[in-house]
Amino acid sequence: MSNKTIGVVGAGTMGNGIVQVAAAAGFNVVMLDVSDAALERGLSTIGNSLERLVQKEKISAEEKSATLGRIKTTATYSDLSSASIVIEAATENADIKAKILKSIDESVGSATVIATNTSSISITRLASKVSNPNRFIGTHFFNPVPVMTLVELIAGLQTDSLTLDVAKDFVATIGKTAIVAKNSPGFAVNRILVPMINEAIFALQEGLASAEDIDKGVKLGANHPIGPLALADLIGLDTLLMVQEVLSASFNDSKYRPAPLLQEMVDAGYLGRKSGQGFYRY
Ligand code: 3HC
């Protein structure tokens, strides 16, 4: 890519992960968030993550500081004006994303690709919020972004092939692997992954086995890196419930109904790692 500046809006878990991998790959990255505290937290997460890599001798201390040096933080949308791609990675809420996309759209040129990192919101619907929907695409990263090598690219109805090529090029440049999925609820990966986790929650609720044994079973019996309930805690139970609800409402098929225990956990505020309590305690 000739223009090595990108923008990322949102300094949370997904946003700061994307910033880290892009800056490590040599991009100048503008990380935007409305809150100074969020920017500080994002930057400090990146610093800690890079420091771990230094300790493990995967990168040098110079590479760490060069990566950090390529990151600029801001709360001002006009700072995104020189970016070739701007990725919106804010909270998973269609109204908030729409507002942010409008602000991005007003700050960049017509050639800039605008992307959204979403686990379940329609790309075609979000594309309609920007003035040039042909240049809009879904870039679905996986958590933790520095570790997970996949980026699912989702073309909406209006996305043109040039935009898909720019996104593929970007994904390859940051050392990740792309798959292309249609704009359909859950896209490809969450359509499969989230119902699998939901089924594990049904299994727990029905007393089939303990949480530990369900996880041990899937880990050892199906060679997953962690069990589905531990993964639920990593993803966040509120996020999982939302994706499962999107699948259920979109397909109107009872096979996608959220496990009642998942709803109960979310109602109780047991959201997984981020709240200190999910299927396990943290
Ligand atoms: N940032 C950077 N590096 C991290 C990290 C983080 N947040 N978390 C773990 N790592 C690194 C560790 O440093 C370690 O590196 P090393 O192998 O070089 O020493 C490596 O990952 C393994 O970590 P650990 O030994 O601490 O622990 P695990 O072996 O359990 O691995 C894991 C952690 C990589 C998260 C692994 O458990 C895993 O792959 N889990 C599944 C993750 C997954 O499926 N994610 C997708 C979620 S779905 C999603 O995001 C989509 C959304 O739309 C819902």
Residues whose N, C-alpha, C, O or C-beta is under 5 A from the ligand:
A	BS01	3HC	S49 S119 F141 F142 N143 P144 P146 V147 P225 I226 I235
